Amino acid sequence: MEKMQLYPPGCRVLVAEDAIAGYGLAHPWKLHRIPPLDGFLERLPENAECLYVHDVAVLPDRRGGVARDYVAGIAELAPASGIATLALVSVYATRPLWEHLGFRAVTADGDLRAKLACYGEGATYMLHDLAAT
Ligand SMILES: CC(C)(COP(=O)(O)OP(=O)(O)OC[C@H]1O[C@@H](n2cnc3c(N)ncnc32)[C@H](O)[C@@H]1OP(=O)(O)O)[C@@H](O)C(=O)NCCC(=O)NCCS
């Protein structure tokens, strides 16, 4: 709810074939930083460096192209905020999917590594350089 208020254009109900298929949440953030997992953001950072994709979830029977369209949609939003990078934490073995969509795994520094550990094994911080596409 808070993220919708802070950055409404990044928070979308995803639709496939005229039916609700899922949702996506993204907001401006700093590079190599992960927002608090369950806490409030309180405010968006000044001089944001990326659009951070906080969550994307698609109903099992509606999957196929929905996440791709969401990423394409927020990629269009980014330049208006002076942002050229999308970021996310890949979980649940979704890394190949995000790589397919243009994200690349980034080596995490100590602080980032500690935060990633809270997401479980295999959590990977990934960036998508929009200027490279
Ligand atoms: C992850 C999730 C959002 C993907 O939704 P989706 O609508 O099925 O994703 P898309 O079909 O748009 O996938 C994007 C692309 O990645 C491809 N892809 C999917 N799995 C892949 C894999 N294992 N390896 C390589 N590419 C893969 C798709 O074929 C698609 O390619 P296309 O754009 O050429 O058609 C959905 O499976 C989900 O809700 N999972 C549970 C929640 C979750 O894991 N969220 C993400 C947390 S990081």
The ligand as a Gaussian input file, in Angstrom:
#p B3LYP/6-31G(d) Opt

LIG

0 1
 C        8.234000     -15.364000     -12.141000
 C        6.856000     -15.048000     -12.748000
 C        6.399000     -13.664000     -12.286000
 C        6.991000     -15.079000     -14.288000
 O        5.746000     -14.732000     -14.885000
 P        5.444000     -15.095000     -16.431000
 O        4.341000     -14.234000     -16.910000
 O        5.275000     -16.550000     -16.574000
 O        6.825000     -14.693000     -17.113000
 P        7.088000     -14.468000     -18.662000
 O        6.437000     -15.533000     -19.489000
 O        6.754000     -13.063000     -19.014000
 O        8.639000     -14.712000     -18.686000
 C        9.538000     -13.866000     -19.322000
 C       10.379000     -14.627000     -20.312000
 O       11.288000     -15.509000     -19.612000
 C       11.232000     -16.798000     -20.215000
 N       11.549000     -17.813000     -19.203000
 C       10.745000     -18.316000     -18.270000
 N       11.417000     -19.219000     -17.515000
 C       12.671000     -19.252000     -18.026000
 C       13.844000     -19.990000     -17.684000
 N       13.836000     -20.867000     -16.678000
 N       14.958000     -19.781000     -18.398000
 C       14.979000     -18.883000     -19.421000
 N       13.894000     -18.160000     -19.778000
 C       12.762000     -18.344000     -19.093000
 C        9.818000     -16.887000     -20.739000
 O        9.736000     -17.858000     -21.771000
 C        9.594000     -15.489000     -21.282000
 O       10.236000     -15.394000     -22.535000
 P        9.635000     -14.543000     -23.779000
 O        9.543000     -13.123000     -23.271000
 O       10.662000     -14.715000     -24.850000
 O        8.303000     -15.119000     -24.067000
 C        5.807000     -16.127000     -12.337000
 O        6.301000     -17.401000     -12.670000
 C        5.473000     -16.097000     -10.854000
 O        4.566000     -15.362000     -10.423000
 N        6.195000     -16.899000     -10.026000
 C        5.994000     -16.921000      -8.582000
 C        6.455000     -15.629000      -7.928000
 C        7.893000     -15.308000      -8.266000
 O        8.753000     -16.164000      -8.329000
 N        8.136000     -14.004000      -8.518000
 C        9.442000     -13.509000      -8.889000
 C       10.279000     -13.283000      -7.694000
 S       11.888000     -12.659000      -8.118000

